[in-house]
Amino acid sequence: MHNDPSRIPQAGNLLISEPFLQDENFVRSVVLLCEHTSEGSFGLVLNKPSILRLSELVEELSFLDCEIFVGGPVEQNTLHFIYFGEKKLDGSIAIGEDLWWGGAFDDLVSHLKTGLMDQDSVRFFIGYSGWASGQLSDELSENTWIISDSKLDTVVLQNTPDELWKSVLKNMGGPFKVMANYPLDPRLN
């Protein structure tokens, strides 16, 4: 029912937390894996909105009143972003089809101000999820995470943060569809 232990995660994969994971940072989370190397891994939690608004946090983007997500528990004083569509920023890293991570921040601000980029195509995060060398592989072998190849723009844009975890599992079908309906607390079953 869980992962193929020989499968190696790669940038663009979604990591779906197992239904009964108790770590408060990752309960029912969907993490976009941005980087996975022998040195470690970097990801962003897609379905954990913060209480902050971008306009309150970043002076250059005060004209945007959009949600910021908690990318993870590491370095929550840092801002990260992904965007959908064609590559528009120098330094952006491709992490999927029409999906980009980071890039020249000044150009991002300029593109958003002039309408060259639509704010709905960008998602901002404070902090990130990080794994030391070998840590993510260990967690995968312990079935802490389920790897999904879901196309991100479809999944993220068509679901609210509360629906995302369940929706990704349902779309994977088979035993994952059943898992999507597990209660948060197995004692309530």
VOVEX-836501 format. One record per residue (C-alpha): residue in one letter; residue number from 0; y, z, x. Coordinates in pm, whole numbers, padded with zeros to 5 digits. Example, Ala and Ser with C-alpha at 12.3 -4.5 7.8 and 13.67 -1.06 7.14 Angstrom:
2
+-----+-----+--------+--------+--------+
: res :   n :      y :      z :      x :
+-----+-----+--------+--------+--------+
:   A :   0 : -00450 :  00780 :  01230 :
:   S :   1 : -00106 :  00714 :  01367 :
+-----+-----+--------+--------+--------+
//
This chain:
189
+-----+-----+--------+--------+--------+
: res :   n :      y :      z :      x :
+-----+-----+--------+--------+--------+
:   M :   0 :  00000 :  00000 :  00000 :
:   H :   1 :  00236 :  00064 :  00289 :
:   N :   2 :  00332 : -00130 :  00598 :
:   D :   3 :  00123 : -00347 :  00820 :
:   P :   4 :  00130 : -00129 :  01136 :
:   S :   5 :  00141 : -00438 :  01357 :
:   R :   6 :  00454 : -00574 :  01188 :
:   I :   7 :  00764 : -00554 :  01402 :
:   P :   8 :  01088 : -00504 :  01208 :
:   Q :   9 :  01375 : -00740 :  01280 :
:   A :  10 :  01744 : -00773 :  01206 :
:   G :  11 :  01801 : -00860 :  00843 :
:   N :  12 :  01501 : -00666 :  00714 :
:   L :  13 :  01556 : -00396 :  00456 :
:   L :  14 :  01401 : -00056 :  00518 :
:   I :  15 :  01318 :  00115 :  00191 :
:   S :  16 :  01258 :  00490 :  00213 :
:   E :  17 :  00923 :  00609 :  00082 :
:   P :  18 :  00954 :  00769 : -00264 :
:   F :  19 :  00923 :  01133 : -00158 :
:   L :  20 :  01126 :  01131 :  00164 :
:   Q :  21 :  01307 :  01466 :  00175 :
:   D :  22 :  01574 :  01385 :  00437 :
:   E :  23 :  01899 :  01415 :  00238 :
:   N :  24 :  02053 :  01131 :  00438 :
:   F :  25 :  01786 :  00886 :  00328 :
:   V :  26 :  01653 :  00991 : -00015 :
:   R :  27 :  01582 :  00669 : -00210 :
:   S :  28 :  01780 :  00470 :  00044 :
:   V :  29 :  01782 :  00102 :  00131 :
:   V :  30 :  01886 :  00042 :  00491 :
:   L :  31 :  01987 : -00297 :  00628 :
:   L :  32 :  01844 : -00325 :  00977 :
:   C :  33 :  02115 : -00484 :  01192 :
:   E :  34 :  01948 : -00450 :  01530 :
:   H :  35 :  01600 : -00358 :  01657 :
:   T :  36 :  01534 : -00370 :  02032 :
:   S :  37 :  01326 : -00180 :  02285 :
:   E :  38 :  01630 :  00047 :  02339 :
:   G :  39 :  01655 :  00149 :  01974 :
:   S :  40 :  01761 :  00041 :  01627 :
:   F :  41 :  02082 :  00030 :  01423 :
:   G :  42 :  02110 :  00007 :  01046 :
:   L :  43 :  02342 :  00064 :  00751 :
:   V :  44 :  02249 :  00242 :  00428 :
:   L :  45 :  02341 :  00000 :  00149 :
:   N :  46 :  02322 :  00231 : -00151 :
:   K :  47 :  02509 :  00549 : -00062 :
:   P :  48 :  02872 :  00522 : -00176 :
:   S :  49 :  03116 :  00764 : -00017 :
:   I :  50 :  03396 :  00938 : -00204 :
:   L :  51 :  03650 :  00749 :  00008 :
:   R :  52 :  03837 :  00429 : -00067 :
:   L :  53 :  03911 :  00177 :  00207 :
:   S :  54 :  04283 :  00188 :  00125 :
:   E :  55 :  04286 :  00561 :  00208 :
:   L :  56 :  04102 :  00526 :  00536 :
:   V :  57 :  04230 :  00215 :  00713 :
:   E :  58 :  04604 :  00156 :  00718 :
:   E :  59 :  04568 : -00216 :  00796 :
:   L :  60 :  04358 : -00257 :  00480 :
:   S :  61 :  04568 : -00037 :  00250 :
:   F :  62 :  04607 : -00336 :  00016 :
:   L :  63 :  04232 : -00324 : -00062 :
:   D :  64 :  04111 : -00061 : -00306 :
:   C :  65 :  03740 : -00098 : -00242 :
:   E :  66 :  03448 :  00134 : -00202 :
:   I :  67 :  03323 :  00251 :  00136 :
:   F :  68 :  02956 :  00332 :  00183 :
:   V :  69 :  02797 :  00594 :  00407 :
:   G :  70 :  02610 :  00379 :  00657 :
:   G :  71 :  02421 :  00680 :  00789 :
:   P :  72 :  02459 :  01021 :  00945 :
:   V :  73 :  02554 :  00902 :  01296 :
:   E :  74 :  02920 :  00882 :  01407 :
:   Q :  75 :  03077 :  00903 :  01062 :
:   N :  76 :  03416 :  00856 :  01226 :
:   T :  77 :  03333 :  00487 :  01287 :
:   L :  78 :  03385 :  00193 :  01050 :
:   H :  79 :  03135 : -00093 :  01025 :
:   F :  80 :  03114 : -00396 :  00800 :
:   I :  81 :  02892 : -00682 :  00694 :
:   Y :  82 :  02992 : -00997 :  00511 :
:   F :  83 :  02823 : -01278 :  00322 :
:   G :  84 :  02882 : -01652 :  00348 :
:   E :  85 :  02960 : -01870 :  00646 :
:   K :  86 :  03061 : -01722 :  00980 :
:   K :  87 :  03435 : -01659 :  00974 :
:   L :  88 :  03490 : -01404 :  01251 :
:   D :  89 :  03448 : -01428 :  01627 :
:   G :  90 :  03195 : -01177 :  01750 :
:   S :  91 :  03000 : -01159 :  01424 :
:   I :  92 :  02624 : -01129 :  01466 :
:   A :  93 :  02393 : -01321 :  01235 :
:   I :  94 :  02146 : -01083 :  01071 :
:   G :  95 :  02016 : -01311 :  00800 :
:   E :  96 :  02088 : -01631 :  00614 :
:   D :  97 :  02463 : -01629 :  00544 :
:   L :  98 :  02481 : -01261 :  00643 :
:   W :  99 :  02697 : -01133 :  00930 :
:   W : 100 :  02749 : -00797 :  01096 :
:   G : 101 :  03085 : -00704 :  01248 :
:   G : 102 :  03328 : -00931 :  01423 :
:   A : 103 :  03694 : -00944 :  01518 :
:   F : 104 :  03858 : -00676 :  01304 :
:   D : 105 :  04213 : -00819 :  01329 :
:   D : 106 :  04082 : -01153 :  01202 :
:   L : 107 :  03902 : -00975 :  00918 :
:   V : 108 :  04227 : -00808 :  00812 :
:   S : 109 :  04415 : -01138 :  00833 :
:   H : 110 :  04146 : -01330 :  00639 :
:   L : 111 :  04139 : -01067 :  00364 :
:   K : 112 :  04520 : -01064 :  00337 :
:   T : 113 :  04545 : -01443 :  00312 :
:   G : 114 :  04245 : -01486 :  00081 :
:   L : 115 :  04040 : -01676 :  00340 :
:   M : 116 :  03778 : -01407 :  00279 :
:   D : 117 :  03709 : -01250 : -00059 :
:   Q : 118 :  03686 : -00870 : -00060 :
:   D : 119 :  03368 : -00898 : -00271 :
:   S : 120 :  03195 : -01071 :  00021 :
:   V : 121 :  03256 : -00776 :  00256 :
:   R : 122 :  03102 : -00431 :  00250 :
:   F : 123 :  03240 : -00143 :  00459 :
:   F : 124 :  03053 :  00160 :  00595 :
:   I : 125 :  03143 :  00484 :  00767 :
:   G : 126 :  02880 :  00590 :  01016 :
:   Y : 127 :  02544 :  00429 :  01075 :
:   S : 128 :  02173 :  00495 :  01090 :
:   G : 129 :  02034 :  00501 :  01442 :
:   W : 130 :  01691 :  00534 :  01596 :
:   A : 131 :  01612 :  00599 :  01962 :
:   S : 132 :  01365 :  00382 :  02151 :
:   G : 133 :  01030 :  00387 :  01967 :
:   Q : 134 :  01154 :  00620 :  01691 :
:   L : 135 :  01165 :  00360 :  01414 :
:   S : 136 :  00819 :  00232 :  01509 :
:   D : 137 :  00687 :  00588 :  01485 :
:   E : 138 :  00849 :  00636 :  01144 :
:   L : 139 :  00702 :  00306 :  01024 :
:   S : 140 :  00353 :  00407 :  01136 :
:   E : 141 :  00400 :  00735 :  00943 :
:   N : 142 :  00494 :  00527 :  00633 :
:   T : 143 :  00843 :  00678 :  00613 :
:   W : 144 :  00983 :  00327 :  00559 :
:   I : 145 :  00866 :  00014 :  00380 :
:   I : 146 :  00986 : -00317 :  00524 :
:   S : 147 :  01122 : -00578 :  00283 :
:   D : 148 :  01235 : -00934 :  00345 :
:   S : 149 :  01441 : -00949 :  00024 :
:   K : 150 :  01738 : -01185 :  00042 :
:   L : 151 :  02022 : -00940 :  00077 :
:   D : 152 :  02308 : -01106 : -00108 :
:   T : 153 :  02099 : -01145 : -00422 :
:   V : 154 :  01969 : -00788 : -00409 :
:   V : 155 :  02294 : -00611 : -00322 :
:   L : 156 :  02531 : -00810 : -00540 :
:   Q : 157 :  02312 : -00789 : -00851 :
:   N : 158 :  02243 : -00415 : -00843 :
:   T : 159 :  02448 : -00098 : -00850 :
:   P : 160 :  02382 :  00148 : -00566 :
:   D : 161 :  02179 :  00365 : -00807 :
:   E : 162 :  01956 :  00071 : -00906 :
:   L : 163 :  01909 : -00084 : -00562 :
:   W : 164 :  01612 :  00120 : -00430 :
:   K : 165 :  01410 :  00069 : -00747 :
:   S : 166 :  01503 : -00299 : -00777 :
:   V : 167 :  01397 : -00390 : -00423 :
:   L : 168 :  01058 : -00224 : -00472 :
:   K : 169 :  01005 : -00392 : -00810 :
:   N : 170 :  01088 : -00732 : -00660 :
:   M : 171 :  00824 : -00675 : -00390 :
:   G : 172 :  00562 : -00661 : -00667 :
:   G : 173 :  00208 : -00520 : -00655 :
:   P : 174 :  00180 : -00154 : -00561 :
:   F : 175 :  00550 : -00141 : -00473 :
:   K : 176 :  00641 : -00218 : -00835 :
:   V : 177 :  00445 :  00092 : -00939 :
:   M : 178 :  00607 :  00297 : -00660 :
:   A : 179 :  00952 :  00208 : -00797 :
:   N : 180 :  00880 :  00427 : -01100 :
:   Y : 181 :  00772 :  00738 : -00910 :
:   P : 182 :  00976 :  01046 : -01007 :
:   L : 183 :  01204 :  01200 : -00745 :
:   D : 184 :  01003 :  01522 : -00764 :
:   P : 185 :  00625 :  01461 : -00778 :
:   R : 186 :  00580 :  01797 : -00952 :
:   L : 187 :  00751 :  01646 : -01257 :
:   N : 188 :  00481 :  01387 : -01297 :
+-----+-----+--------+--------+--------+
//
